[in-house]
Amino acid sequence: MAEPSVLDDPTLLLAAASNGVNERVVRYMVEAGFDDVRPVHGYVFQHLLPGPKTIGELADLLGVTQQGASKSVAELERLGYVAREVVEGDRRVRQVHLTARGQAAIDAGRAARATVRADLEELLGARGEAALLRALRRVAEHTGGLETLTTRRLRPTT
């Protein structure tokens, strides 16, 4: 029996496309002055956009241990993207929040993704890009990934 072609494997093609567009976003981020932001940082950022969180809350949202969340926050804090503040009324509790640099990185990431989308529209044409989005939404909905995305529950793959 002949080995199936990787060009006919939707799982591999989705992974390749995802990898390719993520690399483009990273390149745009570097050009925007955020050469120290890694894609995994976006998972922390997504949870801080609505407002500050404790390490425990971040750990739950990220699906990692408190030690793992604390390690990520410490790295982002060293880079200037987040800061910790004592919670008023309980000096033992600290919440993590985005800094101005963190918000600027998010804005740059959004601009980078908009550029990638424009590149896709140029490549596929407006109708082709719209068809791709419809197909991706259907796949995401079918796999449960759409709800994960829209409820800000995306997690890094392990």
C-alpha positions as CSV (number, residue, x, y, z in Angstrom):
1,M,0.0,0.0,0.0
2,A,1.3,3.4,-1.0
3,E,2.2,5.9,1.8
4,P,-0.3,8.8,1.9
5,S,1.1,12.1,0.7
6,V,1.6,14.8,3.4
7,L,0.0,17.1,0.8
8,D,-3.3,15.3,1.3
9,D,-3.2,15.3,5.1
10,P,-5.3,18.1,6.6
11,T,-3.7,17.8,10.0
12,L,-0.2,18.3,8.7
13,L,-1.3,21.0,6.3
14,L,-3.1,22.9,9.1
15,A,0.1,22.5,11.2
16,A,2.3,23.7,8.4
17,A,0.1,26.7,7.6
18,S,-0.1,27.6,11.3
19,N,3.6,27.3,11.7
20,G,4.2,29.5,8.6
21,V,1.8,32.3,9.7
22,N,3.1,32.2,13.3
23,E,6.7,32.7,11.9
24,R,5.5,35.7,9.9
25,V,3.9,37.2,13.0
26,V,7.1,36.7,14.9
27,R,9.1,38.4,12.1
28,Y,6.7,41.4,12.2
29,M,7.0,41.6,16.0
30,V,10.8,41.7,15.7
31,E,10.5,44.5,13.2
32,A,8.2,46.4,15.6
33,G,10.8,46.2,18.3
34,F,9.5,43.2,20.2
35,D,12.2,40.7,19.5
36,D,11.9,39.2,23.0
37,V,8.2,38.2,22.7
38,R,7.6,34.5,22.1
39,P,4.4,33.1,20.8
40,V,3.9,31.4,24.2
41,H,3.7,34.8,25.9
42,G,0.5,35.5,24.0
43,Y,-1.3,32.8,26.1
44,V,-0.5,34.9,29.3
45,F,-1.4,38.2,27.6
46,Q,-4.8,36.9,26.5
47,H,-5.8,36.3,30.1
48,L,-4.5,39.7,31.3
49,L,-6.4,41.7,28.7
50,P,-9.6,41.7,30.7
51,G,-7.8,42.8,33.8
52,P,-5.3,41.7,36.5
53,K,-5.1,38.1,37.7
54,T,-3.4,36.3,40.5
55,I,-0.8,33.6,39.8
56,G,-3.3,31.0,40.9
57,E,-5.9,32.3,38.4
58,L,-3.4,32.4,35.6
59,A,-2.3,28.9,36.4
60,D,-5.9,27.7,36.2
61,L,-6.5,29.5,32.9
62,L,-3.3,28.3,31.4
63,G,-3.7,24.7,32.6
64,V,-0.3,24.7,34.3
65,T,0.9,24.6,37.9
66,Q,1.3,27.7,40.0
67,Q,5.0,27.2,39.7
68,G,4.8,27.2,35.9
69,A,2.6,30.3,35.8
70,S,4.9,32.0,38.2
71,K,7.9,31.2,36.0
72,S,6.2,32.7,33.0
73,V,5.2,35.8,34.9
74,A,8.7,36.2,36.2
75,E,10.1,36.1,32.7
76,L,7.5,38.6,31.4
77,E,8.2,40.8,34.4
78,R,11.9,40.8,33.7
79,L,11.1,41.8,30.1
80,G,8.9,44.6,31.2
81,Y,5.6,43.3,29.8
82,V,3.8,42.7,33.1
83,A,4.1,43.9,36.7
84,R,2.8,42.5,40.0
85,E,0.9,44.7,42.5
86,V,-0.2,43.9,46.1
87,V,-4.0,43.6,46.3
88,E,-5.5,46.3,48.4
89,G,-6.9,44.8,51.6
90,D,-4.6,41.7,51.5
91,R,-0.9,42.3,51.4
92,R,-0.2,38.6,50.9
93,V,-1.9,38.5,47.5
94,R,-0.4,40.0,44.3
95,Q,-2.1,40.4,41.0
96,V,-0.3,40.5,37.7
97,H,-1.2,43.2,35.2
98,L,0.0,44.3,31.8
99,T,2.3,47.2,31.6
100,A,2.3,49.9,28.9
101,R,5.0,47.8,27.1
102,G,2.8,44.7,27.4
103,Q,-0.2,46.5,25.9
104,A,2.1,47.8,23.1
105,A,3.2,44.3,22.4
106,I,-0.4,43.2,22.1
107,D,-1.1,46.1,19.7
108,A,1.9,45.1,17.6
109,G,0.7,41.5,17.6
110,R,-2.7,42.6,16.4
111,A,-1.1,44.7,13.6
112,A,1.1,41.8,12.7
113,R,-1.9,39.4,12.4
114,A,-3.7,42.1,10.3
115,T,-0.7,42.2,8.0
116,V,-0.7,38.4,7.6
117,R,-4.4,38.5,6.9
118,A,-3.9,41.1,4.2
119,D,-1.1,38.9,2.7
120,L,-3.6,36.0,2.6
121,E,-6.2,38.1,0.9
122,E,-3.6,39.2,-1.7
123,L,-2.6,35.6,-2.2
124,L,-6.1,34.1,-2.3
125,G,-8.2,37.0,-3.4
126,A,-11.0,38.4,-1.3
127,R,-13.3,35.5,-2.1
128,G,-10.6,32.9,-1.5
129,E,-9.7,34.4,1.8
130,A,-13.3,34.6,2.9
131,A,-13.8,30.9,1.9
132,L,-10.6,30.0,3.9
133,L,-12.0,31.8,7.0
134,R,-15.4,30.0,6.6
135,A,-13.6,26.6,6.3
136,L,-11.3,27.3,9.3
137,R,-14.3,28.4,11.4
138,R,-16.2,25.2,10.6
139,V,-13.2,23.1,11.4
140,A,-12.6,25.0,14.7
141,E,-16.2,24.7,15.6
142,H,-16.3,21.0,14.8
143,T,-13.2,20.3,16.9
144,G,-14.3,22.5,19.9
145,G,-11.5,24.9,19.2
146,L,-13.8,27.8,18.3
147,E,-15.3,27.9,21.8
148,T,-11.8,27.6,23.3
149,L,-10.7,30.6,21.2
150,T,-13.8,32.8,21.8
151,T,-13.7,32.2,25.6
152,R,-10.0,33.0,25.7
153,R,-9.1,29.5,26.8
154,L,-6.4,28.7,24.2
155,R,-3.5,26.9,25.8
156,P,0.0,26.2,24.5
157,T,0.2,22.8,23.0
158,T,2.5,20.4,24.8
